[in-house]
Amino acid sequence: MKYLFSLGLITLCLITNRDISAATARERSQELLSQGMEAQRKGLVGAALDALMKATEVDPTNPAAWLQLGLMHRLKGEHAEAIKSFDHVVKLDSKSISGWEWRGEERYKLGLVEDAVRDFDKVIELQPQMKPQHWQRGIALYDAGRFKDGREQFESHQNVNRNDVENAVWHFLCVARSDGFAAARKALIPIQGDGRVPMAQIHKLFGGKGTVEEVLEAAEKPGGNSEVLKDRKFYAALYLGLYFEAIGEKAKALDYLKKSTTEYSQHHYMGDVARVRFQKLSAEK
């Protein structure tokens, strides 16, 4: 009886010590997480990354530390490393909408479009009210060849973003691939109020009421600084590439898409979309 009591006491002590150790590790991890976020706020990327990596080493079960580490890799354009961090997040917290969303976006940037769609679907499963907002999912569906699902996604997005030429164009592209170019033109969503240059000219082109030259002229018209002009030329090149792809002129499509990823390249999400589309079209025989 004394032996059993002693054994039970030892076991209780071990469990208690383990719990204290885990709590201490989480506290230290949270301290390092705060240090990393503060360093990031100050623009000290190296120090931030070092602190966040230590935070995950001290407590590998801390999803918040893995999430912030993933965001740092994302900020640096290290997509594969970001994905690894977000892998930990969703394993530790399967209801982390941020974990699923950001992993999906990073997977898309690497051309893993089917995997991206699955992550985006999980986001919507966890929070159905987010579906109309999720235009990224629509683009991934298009690249995955799920054109009818893409069409439905962009129709849903139209309900919350009524003045976006890009949404109308991606809807057009999905319809063109599933039902034909004539049907796409007939179903083109009317847009009023998108003041971005050269969106009005792009919309007219897809609707059969404008020309390629008008898109280029609008994009090249003086106005704004060099970065603004470059961004306008990027969008012109991207959507002209997609237009020529839709009408079956692959050589011209590749030429414009290449420009959107080289001389007019951008570091925002649509810049990644252009690169993924160029790579996929280049790989198609």
N, C-alpha and C positions, 0 to 999 in steps of 0.2 A: 504493500500500500504506500509506504514511504517512497519507494522507487518510482511508482506511478505518479505520485504527487510531484516529486522532483522533476521527472520528465515533462510533466505538464507545465511546470513553472518555467523550465528552460525553453519549452516551445513558445510559451506566452511571451517571454522576454525577446526571443528571436523575432516573433511577429511584430512586437512593439518597436523593436529597434529598426526593423525593416520599414515600418510605417514612418518612423521619424526620419530615416534616411531618405525615403522617397519624398517626404514633405520638404526636407532641406534641399534636395536636388531641384524640386520645382521652384522653390523660392529663389535659388541661385540662378536657375534658368530664366526666371522672370526678370531678375535684375539685369542679366546680360541682354535680354530682349529689349529692355528699356534703354540700355546703353546703346545698343545697335540702332534703335529707332531714332535716338537723339543724334547719333553720329550721322545718320542718313539725312536728318533734317538740316544738319549743318553742311551737307555736301561732302562729308568725309566717307566716301564709298568704301575704301579699303578697311578703315576702322569699323565701319558698320558691318561689313561682310564678316570680318574676323569675330566680332562680338556675337553675331547671330549664329555662326557656325559653332562657337563654343556653347551657346545656349542649347543647341540641339544635341551636343555631345554630353553636356551635364545631365540633361533630362530628355532622352530620345522619345519620351511619350508626351511631350508638350506640343500639341498641334499649333498653338499660336506662334511658337518659335519657328516651326517648319514653314508655316504660312508666310511669315515675314522674310525668311531666308529665300523662299521661292520668289517673292516679290523683288528681292534684290537681284537675283539671277535674271529675272524678267526685265528689270530696269537696264541691266547690262547686255541684254540681247542673248543671254546664255540659255537658250530654249530647252535644251536637253537637261541641263542642271535644274532649271526651274521645274520641269516635269517631275524629276526625281523628288524634289522637295514637296510638291503638291501630292505626289503619290502617298507620302507619309501622312499628309493632312487628311486625305479622304479615308485612309485606313484607320486612323485614330479617331476621326470624327466623320462618320458617313453622312452626316446631315450638314456638313460645311458647304454652303452654297458657294462661297468664295473659292474654296478648294476645287470644287468641280468646275466652276466657271473658268477660273484662271488656268487650270490644267487643260481644259478644252481649247482655250485660245492659244496656249503654247503648243499644243499638239497640232492645231491647224497650221500654225506658222512653220512647222516642220513638214507640212504636206500630209499629215496623218488625219485626213479629213473624216474617215469613217469613225476613228477613235474620238475625234473632236465632237462629232454629232452625238455619240453616245454620252459624252460628258454633258453636253448642252441639254440633252433629253433628261438627264438626271437632275439638272438644275430646275427644269420645268416640272418634273415629277415632285420635287421638294417644295416648289413654290409656283403653282400653276398660273398665278396672276402675272408672272414675268414673261409668259410666252409672247404676247403681242410686242413686247419691247425687243425681242431677241432676234434682231436682223443678222447677227453673226451666225446664228444657226441656219438661217435661210441661205446664206452664201456657202456655208459648209455643205448643206444639202445639195446645192447646185453642183459643187465640185465633186460630190460623192455620186452624182448621177441620179439623185432622187428628185426629179424635176417636178412631179406633181406635189410632193410634200413641200418642196421649196416654194412653189406657187402659193400654196395655202399659208405658209409662214409669212410671205410678203403681203398677202391680202390681210392677214391678221395685223401686221405691223402698220398697214395703211390706216387702221383705226386709231392709232395713237401718234402717228407722224404723217399728217396729211399733205405736207408741203415739201416732200423730199423726192427729187427727181431720181436719185439713186435707187430708192425703193421701187419706183415705177420701172426702171430699167432692169433691175434684177428679176422682177416679176415677169417682164417681157421676155427675158432670156429663158426663164423656166418654161413659159408657155411655148416659146419657139421650139425648144428642144422636145417638148412632149406632144404638141399639137400642130406645129408648123409655123413658119414665119408669118403667113397671112393671118392666122388666128391670133398670133401675138400682137400684131399691129392693130387688129380689131379690138383686142382686149387691153390695149395700152391704157394705164391709169392716168387720167387727166391730172395735171399738177399746176397749181397757181401759187406764186409767192416764194419760190426758191430763188433767192437773190444771188446765190453763189455763181461766179463765172467759171466755166461756160455752161452751167447746167441747163439754162433755157434752150440753148442751141443743141445740146445733146438730146434733150427731150424731143425737139422738133425733128432731129435726124432719125431717131428711132420711130417716130410717128409718120415718117415719109413726107414731112413738110420742110425739111431742112437739108443742108449739105455738109459734107466733111469739111469743105473750105470754110464754111461759116463757123464751125466749131473751132477750127484752128485760128481763124482770124480773131475770134472773141478771146481765146486763151492768150494770144500774143499781143493783144492791145495793151499799150502802156497804161500803167496805173498801179500804185503800190510798190513796195520794195522788191528786191530780187527774190526773196523767199516766197512772197505772195505770188509773184509771176511764175516761179518754178512750180508751186503747188497747183496753179491753174493749168499749166502745161502737163503736169502729172495726170490730173483728172481727164484732160482732153485725150491724152495718149492711152490711158487705161480704157476709157469707154469707147474710143475709136477701135481699139484692139478687140474689145468684146463685140462691137458692132460687126466688124469684118469677120469675126469668128461665127457670128450668128448667120451671116449671109453666105458662109462657106468659102471665104477668101482667106485661107490659112496663112499664106505668105505675108499678106498685109497685116493680118491679126498679130502674127509673131513680131513683125517689125514695130508696130506701135506698142505692144506689150513690153518688148525689150526696152524701148525708150522709157517706159514708165518705171522700169526697174534699174535703169542705169543713169542717163543724164538728168532725168527728172525724178529720181528715186526719192521716196519719203519714208520717214521713220514711224509714221503712225500706222494704225491697223490696216487701213486701205492700202498702204504701201506693201504690207505683208500679203494682202489679198492679190495684188498685182503680181508679186513674185511667185506665189503658189500657182496662180492661173498660167503664167508664162511657163513655168516648169512642167505643168501637166500638159499643156498644149504642145510643148516641145517634144514631150515623150510620146505623144500619140502618133501612130503611123497612118 
